Amino acid sequence: MRSLRGRPKRWQKAAALGALVVCLGVPFRTIASLVRQQGPQAPPPNQPEPPAAPTGKPQAPVPAQTGPSASISIESNLVNVDVVVTDQEGNVVGGLKRENFRVTDNGAPQQVTNFSPAESPITMVMLVEYSSEAYGYFGYKGADWARYFLEQMKPTDWLALKTFDLRTTLQVDFTHNAAEVDQALATLGFPTFHEAVLFDALFQTLDELRGVKGKKSILLMTTGFDTISHHRLDETYNLLKETDVTIFAVGTGEEIDLYSDGNIGYLQAKNQLTHFAEMTGGHAWFPRLSGELPDVFAAISAFLRNQYTVGFQPNTPADGHYHKLQVTIVDADGNPMLLNDKKGKKHKVVVYARPGYTAPKPGDIAPGN
């Protein structure tokens, strides 16, 4: 795919106006101190390209190995957890075996019965806030930033594009064609509504993804604010405890901190995005400059494509309650795995996996499973 980095940026045309609005004291509700972001990094260059994508468009994308690198699925009484392991610098750790993984369910050790390391294609919904907040500044910026992710797409990946303001709109259904998504992002009209129904957009998208088989994820491009959703934040958190979709969040309002004295509103919005990602085994980034985006999106791609899937049959009750999960990595002697950093100092590896799952109720498990 051709590089998109040299294209005109519509959001920059609104930047001067946005800065003027801030200076004049119009509240953005988007204020906080910059927090340094850490997370997985891009893999080494010169990775082999996948085979050409099959032709045709399915009724629903059902790749055998697709989607996010840190999610969970429950099939009868089998729990599968997708895990990404990195060193302290964020480099993905490969070559691990079943014996390196330890899993506990509500504190009870589990026997890993299923294990598969794989590089997976991506199945993702790109969910972009496109409101007229600040005369469309955030909408233009989010749409422009989203286009950078397309440089990470491979021919076997599936991608859909949705935008939200007062309502959620499907712009492009699942496709292998990154150019189709790029065109849709480039030709979005002027943002119409001031509102942003973040929670409702997540509910609708997660509900639609229930019918998509395999691993899937959401790339959420937003300021983190919800202005008028029918669903509440606590309801959204409860939904995320049950979903097998991994959320990656890229905040679009961070640079507003440069123009303001600080407000608890943006910090709360930022914490929401971080919590959405952590609850589903993903990660959140809050870049200030477009120059940070290539590294951010390369990290998301690496996160999605490099995972270990570990499965176990719980020896804990199928009680319909939320169960806490913990995944740890050990060496050949059963001790916590340590890796050397650039200075030769040993550190524990970093594990990305969802922190829990909602167990099925006893009547939901088929006999004999």
CORTAKA-V793594 format. One record per backbone hydrogen bond with DSSP energy under -0.5 kcal/mol. NH is the residue of the N-H (numbers start at 1). CO is the residue of the C=O. E is the energy in kcal/mol with one decimal. If there is no record, write none. Layout:
BEGIN
nh->[NH:NH]
co->[CO:CO]
e->[E:E]
END
This chain:
BEGIN
nh->[7:10:12:13:13:14:14:15:16:18:19:20:21:22:23:24:25:26:41:67:73:75:75:76:78:79:79:80:80:81:82:83:84:86:87:90:93:94:100:101:102:103:104:105:106:106:108:109:110:112:113:113:114:116:118:120:120:121:124:125:126:126:127:127:128:128:129:130:132:135:136:136:137:137:138:139:140:141:142:143:144:145:146:147:147:148:148:149:149:150:150:151:152:153:157:158:159:160:161:162:163:164:165:169:171:171:172:175:178:180:181:182:183:184:185:186:187:188:197:198:201:202:203:204:205:206:207:208:209:210:210:211:212:213:215:216:217:218:219:220:220:221:221:222:222:227:228:236:237:238:239:240:241:242:242:243:246:248:249:250:251:252:256:257:258:259:260:266:267:267:268:269:270:271:272:273:274:275:276:277:278:279:280:280:281:282:285:292:293:296:297:298:299:300:301:302:303:304:305:306:307:307:308:309:310:310:311:312:313:314:314:319:320:323:325:326:328:330:331:334:337:339:341:344:347:349:350:352:353:355:357:358:359:359:362:364:365:365:366:369]
co->[4:8:9:9:10:10:11:12:12:14:15:16:17:18:19:20:22:21:90:121:80:73:78:74:75:77:312:73:78:310:71:308:352:350:91:87:85:92:97:98:328:110:326:108:104:324:105:107:103:110:111:311:311:309:307:118:305:65:158:217:124:160:125:219:126:162:221:164:193:132:132:133:133:134:133:131:136:137:138:139:140:141:142:143:144:144:145:145:146:146:147:148:149:150:154:122:175:124:172:126:169:128:167:163:161:169:161:159:176:177:177:178:179:180:181:182:183:185:165:196:197:198:199:200:201:202:203:204:205:206:207:208:209:211:66:244:123:246:125:218:248:127:219:220:250:196:196:232:233:234:235:236:237:238:239:239:216:218:283:220:285:222:253:254:255:256:257:263:31:263:264:265:266:267:268:269:270:271:272:273:274:275:276:277:278:277:249:289:290:292:293:294:295:296:297:298:299:300:301:302:118:305:83:116:81:308:114:79:111:77:312:317:360:357:355:104:102:100:335:331:329:347:345:341:339:337:86:84:351:278:323:241:321:357:318:361:361:362:364:366]
e->[-1.4:-0.6:-0.6:-0.8:-0.8:-0.8:-0.6:-0.6:-0.7:-2.7:-3.0:-2.1:-2.4:-2.0:-2.6:-1.9:-1.8:-2.3:-3.2:-1.3:-2.4:-0.5:-2.7:-0.6:-2.6:-0.5:-3.0:-3.0:-0.5:-3.2:-3.5:-3.2:-2.1:-2.6:-1.9:-1.8:-3.3:-0.6:-1.8:-1.8:-2.4:-0.6:-2.0:-2.5:-0.5:-3.4:-1.9:-0.5:-2.7:-0.6:-0.7:-2.3:-1.7:-1.8:-1.8:-0.6:-0.8:-1.4:-2.0:-2.1:-0.5:-3.4:-0.8:-2.5:-0.6:-2.7:-3.0:-2.6:-2.6:-1.1:-0.7:-0.5:-0.5:-1.4:-0.9:-0.6:-3.0:-2.4:-2.8:-2.2:-2.3:-2.9:-2.2:-1.0:-0.6:-0.6:-1.4:-0.6:-1.1:-0.5:-0.9:-1.3:-2.3:-1.3:-2.1:-3.6:-2.0:-2.0:-2.4:-2.9:-2.4:-1.9:-2.2:-3.2:-2.4:-0.7:-1.9:-1.7:-1.0:-0.6:-1.1:-2.5:-2.4:-1.8:-2.4:-2.2:-1.3:-0.8:-2.3:-1.4:-2.3:-2.1:-2.5:-2.7:-2.3:-2.9:-2.2:-2.1:-1.8:-0.6:-0.9:-0.9:-1.6:-0.6:-0.7:-0.5:-1.9:-2.6:-2.4:-0.7:-3.3:-2.7:-0.7:-0.7:-1.2:-2.1:-0.5:-1.8:-2.5:-2.1:-2.0:-2.1:-1.1:-0.5:-1.5:-1.2:-1.8:-3.0:-1.7:-2.9:-2.8:-1.6:-1.2:-1.7:-2.0:-1.9:-0.9:-0.6:-0.7:-1.0:-2.2:-2.0:-2.8:-2.3:-2.0:-1.9:-2.2:-2.5:-2.7:-2.0:-2.6:-2.6:-0.9:-0.7:-1.1:-3.1:-2.6:-1.7:-1.4:-1.9:-3.1:-2.0:-2.0:-2.0:-2.4:-2.4:-2.6:-2.5:-2.2:-1.3:-1.4:-0.6:-2.9:-1.9:-2.8:-0.6:-2.7:-2.2:-0.5:-0.8:-0.7:-1.5:-1.3:-3.6:-2.9:-1.6:-2.5:-2.4:-3.0:-1.9:-2.3:-2.9:-2.5:-1.9:-2.4:-1.1:-3.2:-3.0:-0.6:-0.5:-1.9:-0.7:-2.7:-0.7:-0.6:-2.4:-0.5:-1.1:-0.5:-1.7]
END
